[in-house]
């Protein structure tokens, strides 16, 4: 099951943060077909947000064909998103943790780490698009 959180400083609407977190969980193999998402009541209770926000997120996920709502039962994953094998994900995660540790040891704060990662990610994506 996925545990939702909200970042009030991100500038991203709450419902989109929930959508993004479900998609991330699907991509990382944390959610699979037929898994149940937390109920609206559970999400509202844990995040203290409006039920309509959760409903909007779940409707968006349903519109994208990722989940299905079963009246009286809840919301369930309809299909998974492409993900690397768990062993590959674990190895990549370990490498990323080591990289993050090195960045912290080099004196970078969280914002600098994120800026470096995102700029490098974008450059790599751009270079890959050019070579494709």
C-alpha positions as CSV (number, residue, x, y, z in Angstrom):
1,X,0.0,0.0,0.0
2,X,1.1,3.5,-0.7
3,X,1.4,6.1,2.1
4,X,0.7,9.6,0.9
5,X,2.4,12.8,1.9
6,X,2.1,16.4,0.8
7,X,4.7,19.1,0.3
8,X,3.0,22.5,0.8
9,X,6.1,24.3,-0.5
10,X,6.2,22.5,-3.9
11,X,3.7,24.6,-5.7
12,X,2.1,21.4,-7.1
13,X,-1.6,21.1,-6.3
14,X,-2.4,18.5,-3.7
15,X,-4.4,16.3,-6.0
16,X,-1.5,16.1,-8.5
17,X,1.0,15.2,-5.7
18,X,-1.3,12.2,-4.9
19,X,-1.4,11.3,-8.6
20,X,2.3,11.5,-9.0
21,X,2.9,9.4,-5.9
22,X,0.7,6.6,-7.2
23,X,2.5,6.7,-10.5
24,X,5.8,6.6,-8.7
25,X,4.7,3.6,-6.6
26,X,3.6,1.9,-9.8
27,X,6.9,2.5,-11.6
28,X,8.9,1.3,-8.6
29,X,6.9,-1.9,-8.2
30,X,5.5,-0.7,-4.8
31,X,1.9,-1.1,-6.2
32,X,0.8,-3.9,-8.5
33,X,-2.4,-4.9,-10.4
34,X,-5.4,-5.4,-8.0
35,X,-3.7,-3.6,-5.1
36,X,-6.0,-1.3,-3.2
37,X,-5.3,2.3,-2.7
38,X,-6.0,3.9,0.7
39,X,-9.6,4.9,1.1
40,X,-10.6,8.5,0.7
41,X,-11.4,8.5,4.5
42,X,-7.9,7.2,5.3
43,X,-6.2,9.8,3.2
44,X,-8.3,12.6,4.6
45,X,-7.5,11.4,8.1
46,X,-3.8,11.1,7.6
47,X,-3.3,14.3,5.5
48,X,-6.1,16.5,6.9
49,X,-7.2,17.5,3.3
50,X,-10.6,17.9,1.7
51,X,-12.1,14.6,0.5
52,X,-12.8,16.3,-2.9
53,X,-9.0,16.6,-3.4
54,X,-8.5,12.8,-2.9
55,X,-11.5,12.1,-5.1
56,X,-10.1,14.4,-7.9
57,X,-6.8,12.5,-7.7
58,X,-8.5,9.1,-7.9
59,X,-10.7,10.3,-10.8
60,X,-7.6,11.5,-12.7
61,X,-5.9,8.1,-12.2
62,X,-9.1,6.4,-13.3
63,X,-9.3,8.6,-16.4
64,X,-5.7,7.5,-17.2
65,X,-6.8,3.9,-16.9
66,X,-4.5,3.2,-14.0
67,X,-7.1,2.5,-11.3
68,X,-10.7,1.4,-11.1
69,X,-13.2,2.4,-8.5
70,X,-15.4,-0.4,-7.2
71,X,-18.4,1.1,-5.4
72,X,-18.6,0.0,-1.8
73,X,-15.1,-1.7,-2.0
74,X,-12.6,1.0,-2.8
75,X,-10.1,2.0,-5.5
76,X,-7.9,-0.7,-7.0
77,X,-4.9,-0.7,-9.4
78,X,-6.1,-1.6,-12.9
79,X,-2.7,-1.8,-14.5
80,X,1.0,-1.4,-13.6
81,X,3.4,0.9,-15.3
82,X,6.6,-0.4,-16.8
83,X,9.3,-1.0,-14.2
84,X,12.8,-2.4,-14.1
85,X,13.2,-5.7,-12.3
86,X,13.4,-5.4,-8.5
87,X,17.0,-6.4,-8.4
88,X,18.0,-3.7,-10.9
89,X,16.0,-1.1,-9.0
90,X,17.7,-2.1,-5.8
91,X,21.2,-1.9,-7.3
92,X,20.3,1.5,-8.9
93,X,19.0,2.7,-5.6
94,X,22.1,1.7,-3.7
95,X,24.2,3.6,-6.3
96,X,22.1,6.6,-5.9
97,X,22.3,6.5,-2.1
98,X,26.1,6.3,-2.4
99,X,26.1,9.3,-4.8
100,X,23.9,11.3,-2.4
101,X,26.2,10.5,0.5
102,X,29.1,11.8,-1.6
103,X,27.2,15.0,-2.5
104,X,26.5,15.6,1.2
105,X,30.2,14.9,2.1
106,X,31.2,17.5,-0.5
107,X,29.1,20.0,1.3
108,X,26.0,20.3,-0.8
109,X,22.7,21.0,0.9
110,X,19.4,19.4,-0.2
111,X,18.5,22.2,-2.7
112,X,22.0,22.0,-4.3
113,X,21.8,18.2,-4.5
114,X,18.4,18.5,-6.3
115,X,19.6,21.2,-8.6
116,X,22.7,19.2,-9.6
117,X,20.7,16.0,-10.1
118,X,18.0,17.8,-12.1
119,X,20.4,19.7,-14.4
120,X,22.4,16.5,-15.0
121,X,19.2,14.5,-15.7
122,X,18.0,17.1,-18.2
123,X,21.3,17.3,-20.0
124,X,21.4,13.5,-20.2
125,X,17.9,13.4,-21.5
126,X,18.7,16.1,-24.1
127,X,21.8,14.2,-25.2
128,X,19.8,11.0,-25.6
129,X,17.1,12.7,-27.7
130,X,19.8,14.1,-30.0
131,X,21.5,10.7,-30.5
132,X,18.2,8.9,-31.0
